[in-house]
Every structure is written in structure tokens, then in C-alpha cells.
Amino acid sequence: MKKLQVSMLACVLSVTAVLAGCGSSKEAAGTNTQSGGSTAPQGQTASAGKPVEIDFWYALGGKNGEYIEKMVKDFNASHKDIVVKPAYQGSYYENHSKVLASVSAGNQPDVTMVEVGSIGAFADAKVLEDLGPYANGAEKKYIPGLLGNSYWKDKLYAIPFNRSTPLLYLNRDMLKAAGLDPNGPKTWEELRQFSQAMTKKEGDKTATYGFSTPIDIWFYEALVFQSGGKILTDDNKELAINTEAGKAPLEFWTGMLKEGVMKAPPGEKYNAWDVAKQDFLNQQVGMIFTSTGDLRSLKENAKFDLGTAFLPANKNFGAPTGGANLVMLAKSSDEEKKASWEFMQWMTDTKQTIPFSLESGYMPVTTEAVESEDMKKAYEKEPNFQVAVKQLEYASPRPMVPGYKELQEVIMTEIQRAVLGQASVDEAIQKATEKGQKLLKK
Amino acid sequence: MHKAVAAPELSGTSNQAAEVPIDWMERLRPYLYVAPAMLFFALFFFFPIGYVIYLSFFDWSLLNLEEMEWVGLGNFTALMAEEDFWQVLGNTLIYTVVTVGLGILLSFMLALWLNRKAKVYGIVQAAVFSPHIVSLVSIAMLWMWLMDPQYGLLNAILEMVGLPGYSWLSDTKSAMVSLILVSIWKGVGYNTLVFIAGMQSIPKDIYEAADLDHSPWWRTLTRITIPMLSPTMFFLLVINTVSSFQVFDTIYIMTQGGPVNSTNMLVFYIYEQGMDFYNGGAASAASVILLAMVGFLTWLHFRLMEKRVHYR
């Protein structure tokens, strides 16, 4: 009965692919072979020498997505026994929903990307395969600072793939024109002074702003870390933002907004990021916060001397890491898992991560890559690409309790209230804490 | 018509039931004809409705479907205790009332103006109707660009005529107005077309009689056009209410329910709870509430309009 309920639910959930979903869910319930598209029964696959097919769902569009497709093609060309079928599934969170729906329908991918803050939720739900037995210590090749979001309850569930960290992007031409240090501000106070110097008014309208950032949880996390605080207590049971360190970022932002030297880009979520980047490229703001992952495309489209720098420090430097990790799904067959591991390792290996990093701006994920001659040469030519890796020294993992996605929306909504001037900083943080605690208790 | 034919037949069969063998095929045939449609309905309509009601009594997450816990009405009481949910309901109600009210009023006035025979009216009618055939997603993206506070066309026009720019989607107060504007713009063409069709089916002789009596235009409007259009108006009221209640695309593309939940409405809330936060229980319960509200509103329309609607 239970099984029937689950598979019925699975059908309902996979409305988007109703027929396919129900079809394979029946197959899954009946024969217990959850296949991601391979047609032959497992036993025969190997003996017949047919390649193993695995599905890989990714969540990067545009140029980065094209590059991933190219990487997969290279992998398939060099591995005769494995065929990887890549599929773009929209943004990180769209991909998450689709993966979960497909897991319940039994037609899930074998490898996919999961945003680092959500690894906890997926691992806790037993959707992911424990990678420990496959890795056998091989995980040591990855940069330790990038593995923070790979473990859940001391087990390895994820391999760093497209990893980022927020950076301060600078329009060096504008900085120089204002007589400022082209290497950018080092502290919050300097960021404020630089913004004041770069903001230009025409009548009662502001022609250029010194600074702009999407009011996003990621940057809030960064500023809390910089103030010596954290989002959650170490046992993950309490929200820890009702403190000096939790309020400082909001006071800093609202102060600069009131002064009129910072712009809060309009739009919700990723819309606001697009506005910030567009303003920066149009030279209407001089400095923005955004991800390392934007480096390549911003660099190509900027008609000015573009620089990157650490996020300025309050008490100390600090930043969350971000981006996504590669994970393997627990429901795949053993054979698919073996092939998946091969693929995950290959995708994140030094040979692949160097060009991927240089193509996109995401960080290389292995220590060997960072120290390689290729990377050093590239960094010499493009010092901007090295800033993120250097900042890793001060970076922390993102919080990852299972309900963090909802928690971050709650915090963001309250932060927005303060930024729009509908609540004081204290009120906003108070409200976020109350609502957040309720969620954490659930 | 139907009854008149069916009645004698029925009485006939009951009288001679013993002698005439029952033609089973003949009896089954109508059911066979409707079977495909019924099957479709059952599969994609009744089953999901029943199932979502069933699911709303459980605490479950998309993350872990093996662990579904029976909580009775727990999901509903939790929603009722949620301040945000009440805001979502309020937003949905405001949006629906304003969109439907203004939308119908505007399209009625447009229909009055466009209901004549000249090429130019046909062109205007086509222009007004055109948004209806464009996908709502494209429309949402287009308007987002128009409404950009900095680079958008709307603010550029406002500034050209010396007015201050409007905040459109970026402020809690104006975001709802902006969404309503888009949905009216999208829907007005279809409503107008239906109104015009309704107006053209009103018999001309009634108007001729009114003309002979020198009835002033407003009396002709209130005593003839509006009463004769009441079935049309009723139809539009019902479908517009139901579709406004289910607004999703524009919210998803343009505001994501923000700023600060000011445009978060029921269907988006359900999506967010279910697909983003994996709270299956809350999402199912909210779906049941949506179903109940839409059902109730439709029923209410029928009850209220029964007396007022004038069918010929």
C-alpha cells in the first residue's frame, strides 16, 4: 500500500512528464531497476559490451552551459564504455525541484548539480549516495576550503564543481577618475568613502552611484562573516543573527542607501543581480558585489578597465563560498553509480577544472590546478581570476540545515523590509529571528 | 425539446418491459460515447482533486516521501496561524476584485465604442485583442522591461512629459498595481471581443423601437444593452474571477511574490511551499483552500446571478 501511495504520488508530481513519469515509476516498483534511460536489463548490459548510459542534469545556462556540454562531449569521446546524456534544467532551484520530482517518479538522473546550501537537505533526505566508498581518500585532491559544503553528518556526499565566492568588482577607470586607489576599498569604511567620492548627482537625480549590490542572502552572509558573526549556531539549532554582527550589515547598507551613495537594484532575486550587472557595465555604478562566476562575461562586455578585489572587511575579511557541487543519486543502479563516479571525477579533475575555470571565472577545484603552471601563467595574464582563490583563505561554507532554502527566504524578506525603509534594522532582525526559529523547530 | 421526446419513450418502455427485450447496446452506447471524456476527466481532474485533499491531511515533504505523517487538519490550522498566508489571501482578493472589476468595465466601454462597422474599428479591435494570443510569459518579460525604473520605456515617457518616474515593480505599494495593469492589458481584448459578439446578437428591432420612442442613449444602455448582455457579463465575470484567482506566470517572472511578499498570491504561494521549500503538506492544504474558494465564488456567482441574468 505504502509503495502504491508513493508511486501514485510520484505520478502526480511528475505532471510535467506525466506519461514518461508513470511509465518508469511502474517499472521501478515492479523490477526494482531504477534506470535513467538505459533500455536493456542491467545484467546483460555489461556482458554485451554496451556502454552504460547515465543522465547528467546541470543548471548553468549561457556560455557556461555551452562549455559544460562541450566537456561532456569530450568525456563521451574519451570513454567508450560510458555515455553521458547531459540536460539543462534551468536555475539551481528549478533543477532541485525537478530532481526531487523525478526521484519520486523513478526516472531520476544519475549525476546532477546541487547548490551548496542545499546539500544538507538532499543528503538528509537520503536522496544522495554516500561517496566515501568511491572516493577512498581521493577527495583530498580538492581544495579544502571548497569541501565545507560536501559533508553532511561526517559523510562525503558532494564533489566541488562550479564553485564561486562573491567578489567586489571595480570600474578602475571610475576609481582613477575620482582619484581613488584603483585596487579598491579594503574596509567597510573605505567602501563608504569610495562610494561617496564616486557618486555623482545631476540636479536632484543621481547619475552614477558609487556602489550597488543585490540585497541577497549570499551577500548578507558575507557581511555577517566579515563582522565576526554567523548565521546559525554551531549545532545548527538556532538562528544567530540577532547580534551585533547580524545587524551590522543592515546598518551599513541602510546607512549608505540613506546617504544616496549606494543603489539597491530593483527586481526580485536574480532579476536584481541582472540589474546590478547591467548598471555596472553601463558605468552607472562604480563597484558591485557579484559572483566570481560572472567574471568572464563581465570582463568580455566591459568597455572599461575591470578589476576584482576581496569583499571589504569589517572586523575581518570573509565570504561564503557558493555555486554548486556534483552529486550522485542514491537510486541509481550499481553499474550506473560506478560510471557516475568516473564521470564526476573526470569533470572535476585538474585537467578539466583549469580550462573550465578560465572559461567561466568559477574557481578551479583541485589544489594541483591552483599550483599548476597553466593556472599560474593565466593568473599572471589575468590577475583578476586569482582573487577568488586567494579570498578562499577567509571563506566559510554556507549554512546548510535541511530547511535553509526556506529560512533564507524568510531572512531575505525581512532584510528587504529594512532596506525599503518599512522596518528598522532591529525590527527586521527581530522578526527574521522569530520566524526563523519557528522554522528551525519544525 | 429533450424532455418532450424522451417522456413518451420512457413510459412506453416501462409499460412493455416484459415483452420487449432490452437492447443493452442501445443503452450502453451513450456511455461509450462519453467514456473517453469521462476517463480524461477522472484521470486529470477528479483523481487529482481527491488526491490533493487526501494529501492535505499529511505532513510530508518532497524530499522524503517514505515518511508521511497523518496530521488531520494540522496543515490547515498551521496555515491559519501563519501571518504570511493571510497576507497572501488578502493580496489574491485585492488582485482579483480590481482586475475583474476594472477589466470588465474597461472592456465593456471599449466594446461600446468598437461595436460599429468601419475598417478602423476592426483594426483597433484586432490591436486590442492581440495581447490575448501572446504567451503570458513573453508578456511578463516585455512589461518587466517596460517597467524598469531606470531604462524602461514607461518612465522615459513619464519623464518626457515632465512627470516623476514611477517605482513600478520595485516598491511594495506599486508592485501590485503593476501586476494588475499587465493582466488587464492582457485580458481586455478577449473580454471586448466577447462583449461585441454579445452586442451583435441583440436583436436590432429592440433598438429601433427605442429609437422610435426617442429613448435617450443612456436609457437605451441601461434598459436594453446591459440587461440583454447580462449572460455575457456573467460568463466573463466567472471566467475572469477564476483565472485571476489562479494568477501565477506574471508573479513568477516579474516579482517572485516580492517585494516583501506584497505580490505573493495563492498559486505562487502553493508553488513556493511545494517546489521551493518542499512543504508538501502546506502546499496541499493551500491547494484545497484555493479549490474551495474558487468553487465557492463560482457557486456564489451562479446564485446571485440566477435572478439577474436575463437569458433569452
Contacts between the chains, C-beta under 8 A, distances in Angstrom:
chain1	res1	chain2	res2	distance
A	2	B	66	7.6
A	5	B	68	7.5
A	6	B	65	5.2
A	6	B	66	7.0
A	8	B	51	7.1
A	9	B	51	7.9
A	9	B	55	7.4
A	9	B	65	6.0
A	10	B	65	7.7
A	12	B	48	6.3
A	12	B	51	6.0
A	12	B	52	7.9
A	13	B	62	7.2
A	93	B	276	6.2
A	97	B	62	7.5
A	97	B	275	4.2
A	97	B	276	7.2
A	100	B	62	4.7
A	100	B	63	6.4
A	100	B	278	7.0
A	101	B	62	7.1
A	104	B	62	7.2
A	104	B	65	5.3
A	121	B	63	6.1
A	121	B	278	7.4
A	122	B	63	7.3
A	124	B	63	7.4
A	125	B	61	7.3
A	125	B	63	3.6
A	125	B	64	4.5
A	126	B	64	7.0
A	127	B	63	6.8
A	266	B	148	7.6
A	266	B	149	5.4
A	266	B	150	7.9
A	266	B	167	7.5
A	266	B	168	7.8
A	266	B	169	6.6
A	266	B	170	3.1
A	267	B	169	7.0
A	267	B	170	6.9
A	268	B	169	7.9
A	268	B	255	5.4
A	268	B	256	3.9
A	268	B	257	7.5
A	268	B	258	4.3
A	268	B	259	6.9
A	269	B	256	5.2
A	269	B	258	7.8
A	271	B	144	7.4
A	271	B	256	7.7
A	275	B	148	7.7
A	275	B	150	7.8
A	278	B	151	7.7
A	279	B	150	7.6
A	284	B	150	7.7
A	402	B	63	7.3
A	403	B	277	7.4
A	405	B	276	6.2
A	405	B	277	6.0
A	405	B	278	7.9
A	406	B	276	7.4
A	406	B	277	4.0
A	406	B	279	7.5
A	409	B	272	7.8
A	409	B	276	7.5
A	409	B	277	7.6
A	413	B	258	7.4
A	413	B	260	5.6
A	413	B	261	6.1
A	416	B	258	6.8
A	416	B	259	5.7
A	416	B	260	5.1
A	417	B	260	5.0
A	420	B	171	7.2
A	420	B	172	6.6
A	420	B	259	6.2
A	420	B	260	6.7
A	422	B	172	6.8
A	422	B	260	6.7
